Amino acid sequence: MVHETARVPERPVPRGHRSARVDGVLAGAVFPFPVIYAGGIYPLLWRPITPIGSFNLPTYDIELTPFLGKLLDGKSHEFAFAVTNVVDVWYVDANLHLWLDLGSTATTAGLVSYVAPLANTTSSKSADPVDTHYHATANRLVSATGWVKSSYGNITTNATRTFAIEYLLTFETLDLTVVADTGVVLMYSAQTHGNFPLGWVYQQNSLAVTHGLEEATVATGWWSPGPPYRSLRPTQSSLVEDEEGGGKSWGIRQTYWYNATDGCYTAT
């Protein structure tokens, strides 16, 4: 298992893109949810609420079933992970999940199609007498289709991930949007749409930070493990203001909202 770190370029580009490779072939990639510690923006904002995701750092699944044809040859194989456009040291942990077919003496598989063009990235910088503006975008597609012949029959699996990320940065505001779609088709299909909105407004006497996760998943098929539809939207807003006499006031508000075909829940 190999851990890699890409060099940080000098121009503004989308950061934190994780990718996995099998024998040097790109198998999948993710843009993870950014955990924002508001105290790093302003010391008073560390309390009383911890950031969204700080106690539930999720793992990200990359479907390798279409690549079984490369792996079932009795030889050694290398799984590599990379994090692009970050600092020189970034730790990555991974688990490989294997399902054994007890009803078959041998499993055969093959790769039918594979599409993974280079990421399309753009970046620009502009300035006016007051502010400096940065704009960066990135798009990526990774799609693989393969068949597996086992005791369940001949099953075809397609794993497709598409990403679009955009960064807008000025002296006063920061907006971040990440849209990620993922799907596995045939016996089970899941499509997830996620947005990671981040807002930061600094004025002479106040600082406001908003951060959240908006995620909706639609699942169909015989092997669907959860409700057909579920939506999750936790949000957090923080505010610090200067008071008369030199003091400061601050507050943090967090809202958790969950809605699915099996029920709903909200808390503030």
C-alpha positions as CSV (number, residue, x, y, z in Angstrom):
1,M,0.0,0.0,0.0
2,V,1.5,3.3,-1.1
3,H,0.8,6.8,0.2
4,E,1.5,9.7,-2.2
5,T,1.3,13.5,-1.8
6,A,1.2,15.8,-4.8
7,R,3.1,19.1,-5.0
8,V,1.2,22.3,-4.2
9,P,1.1,24.6,-7.2
10,E,1.6,28.4,-6.8
11,R,-1.7,29.3,-8.4
12,P,-5.2,29.0,-6.8
13,V,-6.6,25.5,-7.5
14,P,-9.1,23.2,-5.9
15,R,-7.5,21.3,-3.0
16,G,-7.9,18.1,-1.1
17,H,-8.9,15.8,-4.0
18,R,-8.3,12.1,-2.9
19,S,-7.8,9.4,-5.5
20,A,-7.1,5.6,-5.5
21,R,-5.2,3.6,-8.0
22,V,-5.0,-0.1,-8.8
23,D,-1.6,-1.0,-10.4
24,G,-1.2,2.6,-11.5
25,V,-4.7,2.8,-13.0
26,L,-7.1,5.4,-11.5
27,A,-9.9,3.5,-9.9
28,G,-11.8,6.3,-8.2
29,A,-11.7,9.7,-6.5
30,V,-13.5,11.8,-3.9
31,F,-13.8,15.3,-2.7
32,P,-14.3,14.9,1.0
33,F,-16.5,17.1,3.3
34,P,-14.3,19.9,4.8
35,V,-14.5,20.0,8.6
36,I,-14.2,23.6,9.6
37,Y,-12.9,24.5,13.1
38,A,-14.3,28.0,13.6
39,G,-11.8,28.7,16.4
40,G,-9.1,28.6,13.7
41,I,-10.8,31.5,12.1
42,Y,-11.4,33.4,15.3
43,P,-10.5,32.2,18.8
44,L,-13.9,33.0,20.4
45,L,-15.7,30.7,17.9
46,W,-14.3,27.5,19.3
47,R,-17.2,27.2,21.8
48,P,-19.7,25.9,22.7
49,I,-20.4,23.7,19.7
50,T,-17.9,21.5,17.9
51,P,-17.7,21.6,14.1
52,I,-20.0,19.6,11.8
53,G,-18.3,16.2,11.2
54,S,-15.6,16.5,13.9
55,F,-17.0,13.4,15.7
56,N,-18.2,11.5,12.7
57,L,-15.4,11.7,10.2
58,P,-16.8,9.6,7.3
59,T,-15.1,7.0,5.2
60,Y,-15.4,7.3,1.4
61,D,-16.2,4.1,-0.6
62,I,-14.5,3.5,-3.9
63,E,-16.1,0.6,-5.8
64,L,-13.4,-1.8,-7.2
65,T,-15.7,-4.6,-8.5
66,P,-15.2,-3.6,-12.1
67,F,-11.4,-4.2,-11.7
68,L,-11.7,-7.8,-10.4
69,G,-10.6,-9.0,-13.8
70,K,-7.2,-7.4,-13.1
71,L,-7.0,-8.7,-9.5
72,L,-8.0,-12.4,-9.9
73,D,-4.8,-13.5,-11.7
74,G,-2.9,-14.9,-8.7
75,K,-0.3,-12.1,-8.8
76,S,0.7,-9.3,-6.4
77,H,-1.0,-6.0,-6.9
78,E,-0.5,-2.4,-5.6
79,F,-3.1,-0.1,-4.2
80,A,-2.0,3.5,-4.1
81,F,-3.6,6.7,-2.7
82,A,-2.9,10.3,-3.5
83,V,-4.0,13.7,-2.1
84,T,-3.5,16.5,-4.5
85,N,-2.7,20.2,-3.9
86,V,-2.1,20.0,-0.2
87,V,0.8,20.2,2.2
88,D,3.8,17.9,1.9
89,V,2.6,15.4,4.5
90,W,-1.0,14.0,4.5
91,Y,-1.9,10.8,6.2
92,V,-4.2,8.4,4.5
93,D,-5.7,5.2,5.9
94,A,-7.7,2.7,3.9
95,N,-9.4,-0.7,4.3
96,L,-9.9,-3.2,1.5
97,H,-13.2,-5.0,1.8
98,L,-13.5,-8.5,0.1
99,W,-16.6,-10.6,-0.2
100,L,-16.0,-14.4,-0.7
101,D,-18.3,-16.5,-2.8
102,L,-18.7,-19.7,-0.8
103,G,-20.9,-21.2,-3.5
104,S,-18.2,-21.2,-6.2
105,T,-14.8,-22.8,-6.5
106,A,-13.5,-20.0,-8.7
107,T,-14.6,-16.5,-9.6
108,T,-13.9,-15.0,-13.0
109,A,-14.3,-11.4,-14.0
110,G,-13.4,-9.0,-16.8
111,L,-13.2,-5.2,-17.4
112,V,-15.7,-4.1,-20.1
113,S,-15.1,-0.4,-20.3
114,Y,-13.1,2.3,-18.5
115,V,-13.2,6.1,-18.9
116,A,-11.1,8.4,-16.8
117,P,-9.9,11.6,-18.6
118,L,-7.6,14.0,-16.9
119,A,-9.3,16.5,-14.5
120,N,-10.4,19.7,-16.2
121,T,-9.2,22.6,-14.1
122,T,-9.3,26.4,-14.4
123,S,-8.0,29.2,-12.2
124,S,-7.8,32.9,-12.4
125,K,-6.9,35.9,-10.2
126,S,-8.1,39.5,-10.5
127,A,-7.8,42.6,-8.4
128,D,-9.5,46.0,-8.0
129,P,-8.5,48.9,-5.8
130,V,-10.2,47.3,-2.8
131,D,-10.2,43.5,-3.2
132,T,-8.3,40.6,-4.8
133,H,-10.5,37.9,-6.2
134,Y,-9.6,34.2,-6.9
135,H,-11.7,31.8,-8.9
136,A,-10.9,28.1,-9.4
137,T,-12.9,25.2,-10.8
138,A,-12.3,21.5,-11.4
139,N,-14.3,18.7,-13.1
140,R,-13.6,15.0,-13.1
141,L,-15.2,11.8,-14.4
142,V,-14.2,8.2,-13.5
143,S,-16.3,5.4,-14.9
144,A,-15.7,1.6,-15.0
145,T,-17.8,-1.3,-16.0
146,G,-17.0,-5.0,-15.4
147,W,-18.6,-8.4,-15.2
148,V,-18.3,-11.0,-12.5
149,K,-19.2,-14.7,-13.0
150,S,-20.0,-16.4,-9.7
151,S,-22.6,-18.6,-8.0
152,Y,-25.1,-15.7,-8.3
153,G,-24.7,-15.7,-12.1
154,N,-23.1,-13.2,-14.4
155,I,-23.4,-9.8,-12.8
156,T,-22.4,-6.6,-14.5
157,T,-21.3,-3.7,-12.2
158,N,-20.9,0.0,-13.3
159,A,-19.2,2.5,-10.9
160,T,-19.3,6.1,-12.0
161,R,-18.2,9.2,-10.2
162,T,-18.5,12.7,-11.5
163,F,-17.3,15.8,-9.6
164,A,-17.7,19.6,-10.0
165,I,-16.0,21.9,-7.6
166,E,-15.8,25.7,-7.6
167,Y,-13.9,28.1,-5.3
168,L,-14.7,31.8,-5.1
169,L,-12.5,33.9,-2.8
170,T,-12.3,37.6,-2.1
171,F,-11.0,39.6,0.8
172,E,-14.4,39.6,2.5
173,T,-16.2,36.4,1.4
174,L,-15.5,32.8,0.7
175,D,-17.9,30.5,-1.0
176,L,-17.3,26.8,-1.5
177,T,-19.5,24.4,-3.4
178,V,-18.9,20.7,-4.0
179,V,-21.2,18.6,-6.1
180,A,-20.6,14.8,-6.1
181,D,-22.6,12.1,-7.8
182,T,-22.0,8.5,-7.4
183,G,-23.9,5.4,-8.6
184,V,-23.8,1.6,-8.8
185,V,-26.3,0.1,-11.2
186,L,-27.9,-3.2,-12.1
187,M,-29.0,-5.0,-8.9
188,Y,-28.5,-1.9,-6.7
189,S,-28.3,1.8,-7.7
190,A,-27.5,4.8,-5.6
191,Q,-27.2,8.4,-6.5
192,T,-26.0,11.0,-4.1
193,H,-26.0,14.8,-4.5
194,G,-24.0,16.8,-2.0
195,N,-23.3,20.5,-1.5
196,F,-20.8,21.9,1.1
197,P,-21.7,25.6,1.4
198,L,-19.2,27.8,3.3
199,G,-19.7,31.5,3.8
200,W,-17.3,34.0,5.6
201,V,-18.1,37.7,5.9
202,Y,-15.8,40.0,7.7
203,Q,-16.7,43.6,8.4
204,Q,-15.2,46.3,10.6
205,N,-17.1,45.3,13.8
206,S,-18.2,41.8,13.2
207,L,-17.3,38.4,11.7
208,A,-19.9,35.9,10.5
209,V,-19.1,32.3,9.4
210,T,-21.7,29.9,8.0
211,H,-21.0,26.2,7.2
212,G,-23.1,23.2,6.3
213,L,-23.7,20.0,4.5
214,E,-26.6,19.3,2.1
215,E,-26.8,15.7,1.0
216,A,-29.6,13.8,-0.7
217,T,-29.4,10.1,-1.7
218,V,-31.8,8.1,-3.8
219,A,-31.4,4.3,-3.8
220,T,-33.2,1.6,-5.8
221,G,-32.8,-2.1,-6.4
222,W,-33.1,-5.5,-4.6
223,W,-29.9,-5.0,-2.6
224,S,-30.7,-1.5,-1.3
225,P,-29.7,-1.4,2.4
226,G,-31.6,1.7,3.5
227,P,-34.6,3.9,2.8
228,P,-35.2,4.7,-0.9
229,Y,-34.8,8.4,-0.2
230,R,-32.9,10.3,2.5
231,S,-31.8,13.8,3.0
232,L,-29.4,15.2,5.5
233,R,-28.7,18.9,6.2
234,P,-26.7,20.0,9.2
235,T,-25.8,23.7,9.3
236,Q,-23.8,25.9,11.6
237,S,-23.5,29.7,11.9
238,S,-21.2,31.7,14.1
239,L,-21.1,35.4,14.8
240,V,-18.7,37.7,16.7
241,E,-19.5,41.4,17.2
242,D,-17.7,44.3,18.9
243,E,-19.7,45.9,21.7
244,E,-19.5,49.4,23.1
245,G,-16.8,49.7,25.7
246,G,-14.4,47.4,24.0
247,G,-16.1,44.1,24.8
248,K,-17.1,41.3,22.4
249,S,-20.2,39.1,22.1
250,W,-20.4,35.9,20.2
251,G,-22.6,32.9,19.6
252,I,-22.9,29.7,17.6
253,R,-26.1,28.1,16.3
254,Q,-26.2,24.6,14.8
255,T,-29.2,22.9,13.2
256,Y,-29.6,19.2,12.3
257,W,-32.3,18.2,9.8
258,Y,-32.9,14.7,8.5
259,N,-35.7,13.6,6.2
260,A,-36.3,10.2,4.7
261,T,-39.0,7.8,3.5
262,D,-38.7,6.0,6.9
263,G,-39.1,9.2,9.1
264,C,-37.7,12.6,9.8
265,Y,-35.9,14.4,12.6
266,T,-34.7,17.9,13.4
267,A,-32.8,19.5,16.3
268,T,-31.3,22.9,17.0
